[in-house]
Amino acid sequence: MTEKQLINTIKYAPIVVLPVIIIVIFILEAINFKKSFDENYNRVSQTLIEKEKKLLEKNSNIAIEILEYNASQNNQKIAENIIFDIFKNINQKTNDYFFIFNSDGKVIIHGYLKELEGKNLKDSDVKHYKDATNKIIDEKNYSNFIEYFWQHPKTNRLEKKISFIQNIPNTNLIIGSGFYPNDLTKIAQNQKDILEKEYKNRLNGAIALSSFMIIISMFLAKNISNRLVFTFENLHKSIDEKDEALEHLQNDLENRVLTRTQRIQNKF
């Protein structure tokens, strides 16, 4: 490396290196934050679904307890008229309605599609009715979660639904209640939109701060590089002066040796 290249390296390296370091750190942090943001969104969506499933199971167990309590008060088995009255009242007060089928596929209670009550859907001509009913009345699905497609009460479109079903003791009836995962996804998406807006605001602030830091770092880097160049030039100048002094000393010594040699020769 020549002297000029060395001076240019000392002069411009800090000006380039410091801003690059700040930019790299900022990019890595932004990427890491975005990754964590997406992972958090997926985790929130899954958590909402798991909480809703636990709530379904809990509500179904409470419903069974209500039926058994009413039966015990009347000293009789759980009667369909008791079930009908209780759940008609419950379904009027909640969006997460209960439905009740018998083991043959007949709809006893349905909070949303009341026109289905009294109909047997096991062999329905409507495919999603038939598929859902066959899952509901399948004994291996009792006290378990099932997935099927059903009309959404708000949109009237077919959407995936998750329901918890179980057999009502001492009867041939199956009670169930469910939810639509898309509803929870929309809640998580709304939360994600809010967080994304906040993230963008923070990102803009971080960009402004990074730009400010880059300007300051360039100013400091230029100051540092100027000091380094000044120090290097002084050192170089000092070395040149010492070289010159050594050269003078060497010439002086040579002259003295020549003079002394001449004297010796003359005396000889």
C-alpha positions as CSV (number, residue, x, y, z in Angstrom):
1,M,0.0,0.0,0.0
2,T,1.4,3.4,-1.0
3,E,1.6,6.3,1.3
4,K,-1.3,8.1,-0.5
5,Q,-3.5,4.9,-0.3
6,L,-2.8,4.7,3.4
7,I,-3.7,8.3,4.1
8,N,-7.0,7.8,2.1
9,T,-7.8,4.7,4.1
10,I,-7.3,6.5,7.4
11,K,-9.2,9.5,6.1
12,Y,-12.3,7.7,4.7
13,A,-12.6,4.4,6.5
14,P,-14.3,5.8,9.7
15,I,-16.8,7.8,7.5
16,V,-17.8,4.7,5.7
17,V,-17.6,2.0,8.4
18,L,-19.6,3.7,11.2
19,P,-22.7,4.5,9.1
20,V,-22.6,1.0,7.6
21,I,-22.5,-0.6,11.1
22,I,-25.5,1.5,12.2
23,I,-27.4,0.5,9.0
24,V,-26.6,-3.2,9.4
25,I,-27.7,-3.1,13.1
26,F,-31.0,-1.3,12.2
27,I,-31.8,-3.8,9.4
28,L,-31.1,-6.8,11.6
29,E,-33.3,-5.4,14.4
30,A,-36.1,-4.6,12.0
31,I,-36.0,-8.1,10.5
32,N,-35.9,-9.7,14.0
33,F,-38.8,-7.5,15.2
34,K,-41.0,-8.4,12.1
35,K,-40.3,-12.1,12.6
36,S,-41.2,-11.9,16.3
37,F,-44.3,-9.9,15.3
38,D,-45.6,-12.7,12.9
39,E,-44.8,-15.4,15.4
40,N,-46.7,-13.5,18.1
41,Y,-49.7,-13.1,15.8
42,N,-49.8,-16.9,15.0
43,R,-49.4,-17.7,18.7
44,V,-52.3,-15.3,19.6
45,S,-54.6,-16.8,17.0
46,Q,-53.9,-20.3,18.3
47,T,-54.3,-19.3,21.9
48,L,-57.7,-17.8,21.1
49,I,-58.8,-21.0,19.5
50,E,-57.6,-23.1,22.4
51,K,-59.3,-20.8,24.9
52,E,-62.6,-21.0,22.9
53,K,-62.4,-24.8,22.8
54,K,-61.9,-25.0,26.6
55,L,-64.9,-22.6,27.0
56,L,-67.1,-24.8,24.8
57,E,-66.2,-27.9,26.8
58,K,-66.9,-26.1,30.1
59,N,-70.2,-24.7,28.8
60,S,-71.3,-28.1,27.6
61,N,-70.6,-29.7,31.0
62,I,-72.5,-26.9,32.7
63,A,-75.4,-27.5,30.4
64,I,-75.4,-31.2,31.3
65,E,-75.3,-30.3,35.0
66,I,-78.3,-28.0,34.6
67,L,-80.3,-30.8,32.9
68,E,-79.4,-33.3,35.6
69,Y,-80.2,-30.8,38.3
70,N,-83.6,-30.1,36.9
71,A,-84.3,-33.8,36.5
72,S,-83.3,-34.5,40.1
73,Q,-85.6,-31.8,41.4
74,N,-88.5,-33.4,39.6
75,N,-87.3,-36.9,40.6
76,Q,-87.4,-38.1,37.0
77,K,-85.2,-38.8,34.0
78,I,-84.2,-35.9,31.8
79,A,-87.2,-35.2,29.7
80,E,-87.2,-33.7,26.2
81,N,-89.6,-31.0,27.2
82,I,-87.3,-29.9,30.0
83,I,-84.4,-29.8,27.5
84,F,-86.4,-27.9,25.0
85,D,-87.5,-25.2,27.5
86,I,-84.1,-24.7,29.0
87,F,-82.1,-24.5,25.8
88,K,-84.7,-22.4,23.9
89,N,-84.2,-19.9,26.7
90,I,-80.4,-20.2,26.6
91,N,-80.2,-19.9,22.8
92,Q,-82.1,-16.6,22.9
93,K,-79.5,-15.0,25.1
94,T,-76.3,-16.0,23.4
95,N,-74.6,-16.1,20.0
96,D,-72.8,-19.3,20.8
97,Y,-76.1,-21.3,20.6
98,F,-76.5,-24.9,21.7
99,F,-77.9,-27.5,19.3
100,I,-79.3,-30.9,20.1
101,F,-79.7,-33.9,17.8
102,N,-80.9,-37.4,18.6
103,S,-78.9,-40.5,17.8
104,D,-80.9,-41.0,14.6
105,G,-79.9,-37.6,13.2
106,K,-83.1,-35.8,14.0
107,V,-82.7,-32.1,15.0
108,I,-84.3,-31.5,18.3
109,I,-83.1,-27.9,19.0
110,H,-81.2,-25.5,16.7
111,G,-80.7,-21.9,17.8
112,Y,-80.0,-20.5,14.4
113,L,-81.8,-22.6,11.8
114,K,-85.1,-23.2,13.6
115,E,-86.6,-24.6,10.4
116,L,-84.4,-27.7,10.8
117,E,-86.0,-28.6,14.1
118,G,-87.9,-31.9,13.8
119,K,-86.1,-32.9,10.6
120,N,-83.8,-35.8,10.2
121,L,-80.6,-34.7,8.4
122,K,-78.7,-38.0,8.4
123,D,-79.6,-38.6,4.7
124,S,-80.3,-35.0,3.8
125,D,-79.9,-33.9,0.2
126,V,-77.8,-30.9,1.4
127,K,-74.3,-32.3,1.6
128,H,-73.0,-30.2,4.5
129,Y,-76.1,-31.0,6.6
130,K,-75.5,-34.7,5.9
131,D,-71.8,-34.6,6.6
132,A,-72.1,-32.6,9.8
133,T,-74.9,-34.8,11.1
134,N,-73.0,-38.0,10.5
135,K,-70.1,-36.6,12.5
136,I,-72.4,-35.4,15.3
137,I,-74.2,-38.7,15.8
138,D,-71.1,-40.9,15.5
139,E,-70.6,-42.4,19.0
140,K,-66.8,-42.3,18.7
141,N,-67.0,-38.4,18.6
142,Y,-68.9,-38.1,21.9
143,S,-67.1,-35.8,24.4
144,N,-64.8,-34.6,21.7
145,F,-64.2,-31.8,19.2
146,I,-65.3,-32.2,15.6
147,E,-64.8,-30.0,12.6
148,Y,-67.3,-29.5,9.8
149,F,-68.7,-26.8,7.5
150,W,-71.9,-24.9,8.5
151,Q,-73.7,-21.7,7.7
152,H,-72.3,-18.7,9.6
153,P,-75.2,-16.9,11.4
154,K,-73.9,-13.5,10.5
155,T,-72.8,-14.0,6.9
156,N,-74.9,-17.1,6.0
157,R,-71.9,-18.5,4.2
158,L,-70.4,-21.9,4.7
159,E,-67.4,-21.8,7.0
160,K,-65.4,-24.2,9.0
161,K,-66.9,-24.7,12.5
162,I,-65.4,-26.4,15.5
163,S,-67.9,-27.9,17.9
164,F,-67.7,-29.9,21.2
165,I,-70.4,-32.6,21.4
166,Q,-71.4,-35.1,24.1
167,N,-74.2,-37.5,24.9
168,I,-76.8,-36.3,27.4
169,P,-76.8,-39.1,30.1
170,N,-79.7,-41.5,30.1
171,T,-81.0,-40.2,26.7
172,N,-80.4,-40.8,23.1
173,L,-79.6,-37.1,22.6
174,I,-76.4,-35.4,21.7
175,I,-75.8,-31.8,22.8
176,G,-73.2,-29.5,21.1
177,S,-72.0,-26.0,20.8
178,G,-69.4,-24.5,18.5
179,F,-67.6,-21.5,17.1
180,Y,-66.1,-20.4,13.8
181,P,-62.3,-20.1,13.8
182,N,-62.5,-17.3,11.2
183,D,-64.2,-15.1,13.8
184,L,-61.2,-15.5,16.1
185,T,-58.8,-15.0,13.3
186,K,-60.5,-11.7,12.5
187,I,-60.1,-10.6,16.1
188,A,-56.4,-11.5,15.9
189,Q,-56.1,-9.8,12.6
190,N,-57.6,-6.6,14.0
191,Q,-55.2,-6.7,16.8
192,K,-52.4,-7.4,14.3
193,D,-53.5,-4.3,12.2
194,I,-53.3,-2.2,15.4
195,L,-49.9,-3.5,16.2
196,E,-48.7,-3.1,12.6
197,K,-49.7,0.5,12.7
198,E,-47.8,1.0,15.9
199,Y,-44.9,-1.0,14.4
200,K,-44.8,1.3,11.4
201,N,-44.9,4.4,13.6
202,R,-42.0,3.0,15.6
203,L,-40.2,2.0,12.4
204,N,-40.5,5.6,11.1
205,G,-39.2,6.9,14.4
206,A,-36.3,4.4,14.2
207,I,-35.5,5.4,10.7
208,A,-35.4,9.1,11.7
209,L,-33.2,8.2,14.7
210,S,-30.9,6.1,12.6
211,S,-30.6,8.9,10.0
212,F,-29.7,11.3,12.8
213,M,-27.2,8.8,14.2
214,I,-25.7,8.3,10.7
215,I,-25.3,12.1,10.3
216,I,-23.7,12.4,13.8
217,S,-21.5,9.3,13.1
218,M,-20.3,10.8,9.8
219,F,-19.5,14.1,11.5
220,L,-17.7,12.2,14.3
221,A,-16.0,9.9,11.8
222,K,-14.8,12.9,9.8
223,N,-13.5,14.5,12.9
224,I,-11.8,11.3,14.0
225,S,-10.4,10.7,10.5
226,N,-9.0,14.3,10.3
227,R,-7.3,13.8,13.7
228,L,-5.9,10.5,12.5
229,V,-4.7,12.1,9.3
230,F,-3.2,15.0,11.2
231,T,-1.5,12.6,13.6
232,F,-0.3,10.5,10.7
233,E,1.0,13.5,8.8
234,N,2.8,14.8,11.9
235,L,4.3,11.4,12.5
236,H,5.3,11.2,8.9
237,K,6.8,14.7,9.1
238,S,8.7,13.8,12.3
239,I,10.0,10.7,10.6
240,D,11.2,12.7,7.6
241,E,12.9,15.2,9.9
242,K,14.6,12.4,11.8
243,D,15.6,10.8,8.5
244,E,17.0,14.1,7.4
245,A,18.9,14.6,10.7
246,L,20.3,11.0,10.4
247,E,21.4,11.8,6.9
248,H,23.1,15.0,8.0
249,L,24.7,13.0,10.9
250,Q,25.8,10.3,8.5
251,N,27.3,12.9,6.1
252,D,29.1,14.6,9.0
253,L,30.5,11.3,10.2
254,E,31.7,10.5,6.7
255,N,33.4,13.9,6.4
256,R,35.0,13.4,9.8
257,V,36.3,10.0,8.8
258,L,37.6,11.4,5.5
259,T,39.3,14.3,7.3
260,R,40.9,12.0,9.9
261,T,42.0,9.6,7.2
262,Q,43.5,12.4,5.2
263,R,45.4,13.6,8.3
264,I,46.7,10.1,9.0
265,Q,47.8,9.8,5.4
266,N,49.6,13.2,5.6
267,K,51.4,12.2,8.8
268,F,52.3,8.9,7.3
